[in-house]
Amino acid sequence: MMPHPATPHRDPTPWQIAELPGSSDRAAAEAFCRDVAAGHYENFTVATQLVPPRLRQHLANVYAFARWSDDLADEAESPQAAANALAVWRGELDACFAGRPGHPIFVALAETVRSTGLTIEPFVDLLDAFTEDSRFDASGVGPRYQTRSDLGDYCRRSADPVGRIVLALEGCRAADPVAMSDAICTGLQLVNFWQDVRRDRLAGRVYLPREDMDRHGVEESMLDEPRAVPEVVSLLRDEVEWARECFTRGEPLVGLAPVSLRPAIRMFLGGGRAVADAIERAGFDTLAFRPTIGRTRKLLLAGRAWLGVQFQTLVGQR
C-alpha cells in the first residue's frame, strides 16, 4: 500500500540495502541474501550467532525471501499494485520449487530447498497473509478481524510459517514441536501488533480483534487519541496477557527442539517476553510511546540463551 503521510519511517527495502546480482551465480545470490538479512534486522544478526555456521546461509535465504515478500506488499504504490507484485512473486516461488529459480533470492533459496527438503507450503502461507493485507488495504477497513480466532488464523499464515521453516531446516516436523513453535511465533506476532498499535493505525491497519474492542468498550476513534484512554489500556493489558499465554504454551520447545536451534529459540522467547514487559512498564499505552528493548538487552538475552542451553546439555550428560 502507499505509505500514509504520517506513518513513521520504515526500514529500508532489500533493494535499497544491496544491489541485485546481475547474473544467476549462486555465490552472488547468497551474498545478496546475507546483505539483506544483516542490513535489515538486528535480532537476526544476533540469532544467527547462536546457530551452527552450516545453518546461517539457509536462514539468510529464508529471511531475504520473507523480507522481500513483505516489502512487495507494504511498499507498493497501491493495494492493487501490491497484489499484482505478490502474484508475480508467487509464480517465481513455484518456479523455484520446480527447479527453475530466476530471481537471485530464489537462486539462493533453491539450494536451501535442495539440501534440506523444505516444502513450499509455509512459503505459500506467508504470501497468502501478505496478499490478505493488500485486500484489506484496498477495502479500507479498520479493525480487520472479528475474533481472536480470526486473528490467530492470520498469525498462522503470517508468523508461524517462519518457525516451521526453521525447524524443518533441521528435519524437525513432529506435531508437538511444531505446535509449540506456532505458539511462540504467534506470541511474537501479537506483541509486535500491541507494540505497534499507533504505527498500524497511522497506516490504516487495526489488528485488535473487534470482539475484544467491544468487550472493553473501545471505539475505533479512541485509537486516534495522543494517549491511551482507560478503555484502551484495559484492552491492551488483556491482549498482552494473551501473548504471554502463547509464550507459556511454546516454552517447552526449548527442551524439545534440535539442540542446534535451542539457543535461538530461547532468545526469541525471552525477547518476546521482554517486549511484553516493556509494554506493561509503559502502562499499556502504545499510542503515546512505542516500547522497545535495546541492543544491550538483546545481547544479554542471547548470552543467557546460550548459557542456558549449555547448562541443560551438561546436566543431561551427567
C-alpha positions as CSV (number, residue, x, y, z in Angstrom):
1,M,0.0,0.0,0.0
2,M,1.1,3.6,-0.3
3,P,2.6,4.7,3.0
4,H,0.4,7.1,5.0
5,P,2.0,10.5,5.2
6,A,2.0,10.3,9.0
7,T,3.4,6.7,9.0
8,P,6.7,6.5,10.8
9,H,9.8,5.8,8.7
10,R,10.1,2.1,7.7
11,D,13.2,0.1,7.4
12,P,14.9,0.2,4.0
13,T,13.7,-2.3,1.5
14,P,16.0,-5.1,0.4
15,W,16.6,-3.4,-3.0
16,Q,17.8,-0.3,-1.1
17,I,20.2,-2.3,1.1
18,A,22.2,-4.1,-1.6
19,E,22.4,-4.2,-5.4
20,L,20.9,-7.2,-7.0
21,P,23.4,-9.5,-8.7
22,G,23.3,-9.2,-12.4
23,S,23.7,-13.0,-13.0
24,S,22.3,-16.3,-11.8
25,D,25.6,-17.0,-9.9
26,R,24.7,-18.8,-6.6
27,A,27.5,-17.3,-4.6
28,A,26.5,-13.8,-5.6
29,A,22.9,-14.6,-4.8
30,E,23.8,-15.9,-1.4
31,A,25.9,-12.9,-0.6
32,F,22.9,-10.7,-1.6
33,C,20.7,-12.6,0.9
34,R,23.3,-12.2,3.7
35,D,23.5,-8.4,3.0
36,V,19.7,-8.1,3.1
37,A,19.5,-10.0,6.4
38,A,22.4,-8.2,8.0
39,G,21.1,-4.8,6.9
40,H,17.5,-5.3,8.0
41,Y,17.1,-7.0,11.3
42,E,19.4,-6.7,14.3
43,N,17.7,-9.7,16.0
44,F,18.5,-11.8,13.0
45,T,22.2,-11.0,13.2
46,V,22.3,-11.8,16.9
47,A,20.3,-15.0,16.5
48,T,22.5,-16.4,13.7
49,Q,25.4,-16.3,16.1
50,L,23.5,-18.8,18.2
51,V,23.2,-21.5,15.5
52,P,25.9,-23.6,13.8
53,P,27.6,-21.9,10.8
54,R,26.1,-24.6,8.4
55,L,22.6,-23.1,9.0
56,R,23.4,-19.4,8.7
57,Q,23.2,-19.1,4.9
58,H,19.9,-21.1,4.9
59,L,18.5,-18.7,7.5
60,A,19.6,-15.7,5.4
61,N,18.0,-17.1,2.3
62,V,14.7,-17.6,4.1
63,Y,14.8,-14.2,5.7
64,A,15.5,-12.5,2.4
65,F,12.5,-14.2,0.9
66,A,10.2,-13.1,3.7
67,R,11.6,-9.6,3.8
68,W,11.3,-9.1,0.1
69,S,7.7,-10.5,0.1
70,D,6.7,-8.2,2.9
71,D,8.1,-5.1,1.2
72,L,6.4,-6.0,-2.1
73,A,3.1,-5.7,-0.1
74,D,3.9,-2.7,2.0
75,E,6.0,-0.5,-0.3
76,A,3.8,-0.7,-3.4
77,E,2.1,2.4,-4.8
78,S,-1.3,1.0,-4.3
79,P,-3.0,-2.1,-2.9
80,Q,-3.7,-3.3,-6.4
81,A,0.0,-2.9,-7.3
82,A,0.9,-4.9,-4.2
83,A,-1.5,-7.7,-5.2
84,N,0.0,-7.8,-8.7
85,A,3.6,-7.9,-7.4
86,L,2.8,-10.6,-5.0
87,A,1.1,-12.7,-7.7
88,V,4.2,-12.4,-9.9
89,W,6.4,-13.3,-6.9
90,R,4.2,-16.4,-6.2
91,G,4.9,-17.5,-9.8
92,E,8.6,-17.2,-9.1
93,L,8.2,-19.2,-5.9
94,D,6.5,-22.0,-7.9
95,A,9.4,-21.9,-10.5
96,C,11.9,-22.2,-7.7
97,F,10.4,-25.3,-6.2
98,A,10.1,-26.7,-9.8
99,G,13.9,-26.3,-10.1
100,R,13.8,-23.2,-12.3
101,P,14.8,-20.3,-10.0
102,G,15.1,-16.9,-11.6
103,H,15.3,-14.1,-9.1
104,P,18.6,-14.1,-7.1
105,I,16.7,-14.7,-3.8
106,F,15.2,-17.8,-5.4
107,V,18.6,-18.9,-6.8
108,A,19.9,-18.9,-3.2
109,L,16.7,-20.4,-1.7
110,A,16.7,-23.2,-4.3
111,E,19.9,-24.6,-2.7
112,T,18.3,-24.5,0.8
113,V,15.3,-26.3,-0.6
114,R,17.5,-28.9,-2.3
115,S,19.7,-29.6,0.7
116,T,17.1,-29.5,3.5
117,G,14.0,-30.8,1.8
118,L,11.8,-27.8,2.6
119,T,8.3,-27.9,1.2
120,I,6.5,-25.0,-0.5
121,E,3.5,-24.8,1.9
122,P,4.9,-22.4,4.5
123,F,6.2,-20.0,1.9
124,V,2.8,-20.0,0.2
125,D,1.2,-19.3,3.6
126,L,3.4,-16.2,4.0
127,L,2.5,-14.9,0.6
128,D,-1.2,-15.5,1.3
129,A,-1.0,-13.5,4.5
130,F,0.7,-10.6,2.7
131,T,-1.9,-10.8,-0.1
132,E,-4.7,-10.7,2.6
133,D,-3.2,-7.5,3.9
134,S,-3.3,-5.9,0.4
135,R,-7.0,-6.9,0.1
136,F,-7.8,-5.2,3.5
137,D,-5.9,-2.2,2.4
138,A,-7.9,-1.9,-0.8
139,S,-11.2,-2.2,1.1
140,G,-10.1,0.5,3.6
141,V,-11.4,-1.4,6.7
142,G,-10.4,-0.5,10.2
143,P,-10.4,-3.4,12.6
144,R,-9.6,-6.4,10.3
145,Y,-10.5,-9.4,12.4
146,Q,-13.7,-10.0,14.3
147,T,-12.4,-12.6,16.8
148,R,-9.1,-13.8,18.3
149,S,-9.6,-17.0,16.3
150,D,-9.7,-14.9,13.1
151,L,-6.5,-13.0,14.1
152,G,-4.9,-16.3,15.1
153,D,-5.6,-17.7,11.6
154,Y,-3.8,-14.7,10.2
155,C,-0.8,-15.3,12.5
156,R,-0.8,-18.9,11.4
157,R,0.0,-17.7,7.9
158,S,2.0,-14.5,8.7
159,A,4.2,-15.7,11.5
160,D,4.0,-19.4,12.2
161,P,5.5,-20.5,8.8
162,V,8.8,-18.9,9.8
163,G,9.2,-21.2,12.8
164,R,8.1,-24.2,10.9
165,I,10.7,-23.5,8.2
166,V,13.4,-23.1,10.8
167,L,12.5,-26.4,12.5
168,A,12.4,-28.1,9.1
169,L,16.0,-26.9,8.3
170,E,17.0,-29.5,11.0
171,G,14.4,-32.1,9.9
172,C,12.1,-31.4,12.8
173,R,8.5,-31.8,11.7
174,A,6.8,-33.6,14.6
175,A,3.4,-32.4,15.6
176,D,4.3,-31.3,19.2
177,P,7.4,-29.2,18.5
178,V,5.6,-27.6,15.5
179,A,2.6,-26.7,17.7
180,M,4.9,-25.2,20.3
181,S,6.8,-23.2,17.6
182,D,3.5,-22.0,16.3
183,A,2.6,-20.7,19.8
184,I,5.9,-18.8,20.1
185,C,5.6,-17.3,16.7
186,T,2.0,-16.2,17.2
187,G,3.0,-14.7,20.5
188,L,5.8,-12.8,18.8
189,Q,3.4,-11.5,16.2
190,L,0.9,-10.4,18.8
191,V,3.4,-8.4,20.9
192,N,4.6,-6.8,17.7
193,F,1.0,-5.8,17.0
194,W,0.4,-4.4,20.5
195,Q,3.8,-2.6,20.4
196,D,2.8,-1.0,17.1
197,V,-0.9,0.0,17.6
198,R,0.0,3.6,16.8
199,R,2.1,2.8,13.7
200,D,-0.5,0.4,12.4
201,R,-3.3,2.8,12.9
202,L,-1.5,5.5,11.0
203,A,-1.0,3.0,8.2
204,G,-4.8,2.3,8.2
205,R,-4.5,-1.1,9.9
206,V,-6.1,-2.2,13.2
207,Y,-5.2,-5.7,14.3
208,L,-7.1,-5.6,17.6
209,P,-10.0,-8.1,17.4
210,R,-13.3,-6.3,17.1
211,E,-14.9,-8.6,19.8
212,D,-12.1,-7.6,22.3
213,M,-12.6,-4.0,21.5
214,D,-16.3,-4.3,22.1
215,R,-15.8,-6.2,25.3
216,H,-13.6,-3.3,26.7
217,G,-15.8,-0.5,25.3
218,V,-13.1,0.6,22.8
219,E,-14.3,2.7,19.9
220,E,-12.1,2.8,16.8
221,S,-11.8,6.6,17.2
222,M,-10.1,6.1,20.6
223,L,-7.0,4.8,18.7
224,D,-6.5,8.3,17.3
225,E,-6.0,9.9,20.7
226,P,-2.5,11.0,21.6
227,R,-2.6,8.8,24.7
228,A,-4.5,5.7,25.5
229,V,-7.7,6.2,27.4
230,P,-8.5,3.7,30.3
231,E,-10.6,1.5,28.0
232,V,-7.7,1.1,25.6
233,V,-5.2,0.4,28.4
234,S,-7.6,-2.3,29.7
235,L,-7.8,-3.8,26.2
236,L,-4.0,-3.8,25.7
237,R,-3.5,-5.3,29.1
238,D,-5.7,-8.2,28.1
239,E,-4.1,-8.6,24.7
240,V,-0.6,-8.7,26.2
241,E,-1.7,-11.4,28.5
242,W,-2.9,-13.4,25.5
243,A,0.6,-13.1,24.0
244,R,2.2,-14.2,27.3
245,E,-0.1,-17.3,27.3
246,C,1.2,-18.2,23.9
247,F,4.8,-18.0,25.1
248,T,3.9,-20.2,28.0
249,R,2.5,-22.8,25.7
250,G,5.5,-22.7,23.5
251,E,8.2,-22.7,26.2
252,P,8.7,-26.5,26.3
253,L,10.1,-26.2,22.7
254,V,13.4,-25.0,24.3
255,G,13.9,-28.5,25.5
256,L,12.4,-30.4,22.6
257,A,13.8,-28.7,19.5
258,P,17.0,-29.8,17.9
259,V,19.9,-28.8,20.1
260,S,21.3,-26.6,17.3
261,L,18.2,-24.4,17.4
262,R,17.6,-24.2,21.2
263,P,19.7,-21.1,22.0
264,A,18.0,-19.0,19.2
265,I,14.6,-20.2,20.3
266,R,15.3,-19.3,23.9
267,M,16.5,-15.9,22.8
268,F,13.4,-15.1,20.7
269,L,11.1,-16.4,23.5
270,G,13.0,-14.2,26.0
271,G,12.8,-11.3,23.6
272,G,9.1,-11.6,23.2
273,R,8.5,-11.7,26.9
274,A,10.8,-8.6,27.3
275,V,8.7,-6.7,24.8
276,A,5.5,-7.7,26.7
277,D,7.2,-6.5,29.9
278,A,8.2,-3.2,28.2
279,I,4.6,-2.6,27.1
280,E,3.5,-3.2,30.7
281,R,6.1,-0.8,32.1
282,A,4.7,1.8,29.6
283,G,1.3,1.4,31.3
284,F,0.0,-0.4,28.2
285,D,-0.1,2.9,26.4
286,T,1.4,2.2,23.0
287,L,-0.4,5.2,21.5
288,A,1.9,7.6,23.3
289,F,5.0,5.5,23.2
290,R,6.4,2.5,21.3
291,P,8.2,0.3,23.9
292,T,11.3,-1.5,22.7
293,I,14.3,-3.4,24.1
294,G,17.8,-2.1,23.4
295,R,20.8,-3.8,21.8
296,T,22.4,-4.4,25.2
297,R,19.3,-6.2,26.4
298,K,19.2,-8.3,23.2
299,L,22.8,-9.3,23.7
300,L,22.2,-10.2,27.3
301,L,19.2,-12.3,26.2
302,A,21.4,-14.0,23.6
303,G,24.1,-14.7,26.2
304,R,21.6,-16.1,28.7
305,A,20.1,-18.3,25.9
306,W,23.4,-19.8,25.0
307,L,24.4,-20.4,28.6
308,G,21.1,-21.9,29.5
309,V,21.3,-24.5,26.7
310,Q,24.9,-25.3,27.6
311,F,23.8,-25.9,31.2
312,Q,20.9,-28.1,30.1
313,T,23.4,-30.1,27.9
314,L,25.8,-30.6,30.8
315,V,23.1,-31.7,33.2
316,G,21.8,-34.2,30.6
317,Q,25.3,-35.7,30.2
318,R,25.6,-36.4,34.0
